[in-house]
């Protein structure tokens, strides 16, 4: 156990001795957020010192009689604003214990976050470099619901009761006198439904109108997330709402206890000081002994961890760690010399990316964010940072290292190295200054930069890259995860295929396989893969056909049906092509530069690639020949499949709040327009 954790736990024990109202329980963690905020450099001692000073001030005022306290630390431009709010029914001892643990944990969960918020059942704590006092803040927003569902008979009545009662309760809380605790509770029963208990709470510094706005938004989110559940809540930085069929608040939830008399306060303070000095002396002694042992252990552990990480990387590249998607066992002989593929130290990548600062973030990939970095010699790189807690992410990490490290083609993004240190999994790629194809293709302003010549070159480059994977590389590789956002563009707008985390490896004698782990983006997946888990080289051909039609039309296949009479882009293109009106598919921005014969041929090839039967689709080598030839006769395509695949989710990064919930609740994010 880390020494700081020992100290915090012992301090909570001390507080439980000092306050007879404190219950013997740890605060119930709910969620936190610091992912979407800017970060400060670990070398930025001024802001860190101010942040730490602020957290110390919040801890020392955790027993504030109102359960709410805000303060600042430092001076501009490194000033830090912070506050905490405890639930209206918790005792001062529980409140202070919650604030102490929240202040410690937020500094551990968000070590370089310029702003952050953490929620517990008993309190919330926030800090920021911007003024957050008397300011309504509704994002980030999270919903949580009870895993226990209710019967259909009472489902409507229960939620309806909760929402009606909450709206009345919200008005009462919002209209509370300025500076008072803006919290209100109510219980009610409708028809044969069980009694519903509700609680709403705003930070007391909000105006009545801002409190009402926050609570009404939270109640609306509650109706979206929690229908059919016995309980639910929505967490926002400025307010929270909750309902349940079981009582969860005490009788003092809406009452602020009267302040003690001067005589009582003097006597309590004298007793508290005596107990505090004795208790902290014991804690300090234990801390000194534990700290000595901890730092000796840490130095030894870091050295062992770095050596283990280097060995693990060599095992991975040389094929001694088997790829879960592979159908072969690879040896160092058929994969290559591991010395060709470098391991890059963590501190080098931290310095290059300014410690993975928000300003350097390029985007969010399927299994983690991607950051721009600049090495000491001026070379620009892109660093994919896989989730620290995702077991799934480790599979994709192994896959990328084993595959793309050994692939060399001008239309595949180049992997420069990787890092396995301190529970980090980092992949380092060549930097693509023009980002991904979808950024240009589906933006009406940027799409003008993709004239016909650039688009046809991008189509041909993608085709060559896939053909290399299927036929010309030392291994037969099925990408599986082809889509416009996984096609990167270099400074000359040349395409490079990326993201090999989901790729499959086939032996020379295998053409098809199946999986029960279907992961991808609906709209790019071949129907046989989406519905049956079957994949082959023809699955990639289908995805290529979708990308080709998107490049020609400037429209996304995914979601196209929402604006075009329920049709997919594929069906829409096929109907127009069948009627001899294929040019109506072409993006109007291409009118000045488009070569009609090439455009019609590309649409024809795209339709051949997206046919329902994989056997009818051409191979990628045939596609490359078709694109290069002006005289080749092409077969007529069949109508693309219209199918509804099973529910398939984008691969997601396991964030700090994934899977963290109490026994009776699970967490779901609510993303609102910014």
JOKA-V931487 format. One line per field, one symbol per residue. ss: DSSP state (H for helix, E for strand, - for the rest). phi: phi as a letter, one per 40 degrees, with the letter a starting at -180 (. if undefined). psi: psi as a letter, one per 40 degrees, with the letter a starting at -180 (. if undefined). A space follows every 50 residues. Layout:
ss = ???
phi = ???
psi = ???
This chain:
ss = --HHHHHHHHHHHHHHHH----------EEEEE-----E-----HHHHHH HHHHHHHHHH-------EEEEEE------EEEEEEE-----HHHHHHHHH HHHHHHHHH---E--EEEEE--EEEEEE------------EEEEEE--E- -HHHHHHHHHHHHHHHHHHHHHHH--------EEEEEE-------EEEEE EE-----HHHHHHHHHHHHHHHHHH---E-EEEEEE--EEEEEE------ -----------HHHHHHHHHHHHHHHHHHHHHHHHHHHHHHHHHHHHHHH HHHHHHHHHHHHHHHHH--------E-----HHHH--HHH-EE--HHHHH HH-----HHHEEEEE--EEEEEEE-----EEEEEEE----HHHHHHHHHH HHHH-------E--EEEEEEE--EEEEEEE-----EHHHHH----HHHH- -HHHHHHHHHHHHHHHHHHHHH---EEE-----HHHEEE-----EEE--- ---EEE-----EEE------------HHHHHH-EEEHHHHHHHHHHHHHH HHH------HHH------HHHHHHHHHH---HHHH--HHH-----HHHHH HHHHHHHHH-E--HHH---HHHHHHHHH-----------E---------- --------------EEEEEE----
phi = .ccccdcccccccdccccbcccccacdccbaaaaccbcbbcccccccdcc ccccccccdcbccdccgbababagbdcbcbbaabbcdcbcccccdccccc cccccccccbcbccaaabbbccabbbaacbcbcgbcbbbcbbbbbccccb cdcbdcdcccdcccccccccccccccddgcccbabababbfccccbbbab abcccccccccccccccccccccccbcgbcaaabbbcbaababacbcbbc cccbbccccccccccccccccccccccccccccccccccccdcccccccc ccccccccccccccdcccgcccccccbbbbbcccchccccbccbcccccc ccbfffccccccibccbicbbcbbcdcgccbbbcbcdcbcccccdccdcc cccccbbbacbbcccciaabafgcbbbbbccbccfbdccccbbccccccc ccccccccdcccccccdcccbbccbcbbcgbcacccbcbccbgccbcbgb cbcbbbcccbbaabacbcbibchbccdccccbgcbacccccccccccdcc cccgbcccgcccbbfgccdccdcccccccgbdccccdcccdcbccdcccc cccdcdcccbcccdcccccccccccdcccbbccbcccccccbbbccdbbc cbccccbcgbacdbbbbbcbbbdc
psi = hiddddddddddddddddheehigiiihhdiihedeiiiiieegdddddd dddddddddefefhdeehhiiiiaiiefihiiiihiideiiddddddddd dddddddddgdfhdiiihhideiihiiieihehfhhheiihiiiihehii iddeddddddddddddddddddddeiiheihgiiiiiihhbeiihhhihi hiheeiiddddddddddddddddddeheieiiihhideiiiiiieiheii eedehhiiiiiddddddddddddddddddddddddddddddddddddddd dddddddddddddddddeedhihdeieihiiddedihdeehihhiddddd ddefffiddehdahadfiihiiihideehhihhhhihdehdddddddddd ddcddehhieehihhdaihgifeihhhhiihhdebidddddehdddddeg addddddddddddddddddddeieihhhddfhideehihaeefhihhage deiihiideheiiiieghhahhdehidddddeehiadedddddddddddd dddeihdhedddegfeiiddddddddddeefdeedhhdeeddehhddddd dddddddddfidhddeiiiddddddddeieehhiihiihihhihiihhii hihhadehehiideiiihihhih.
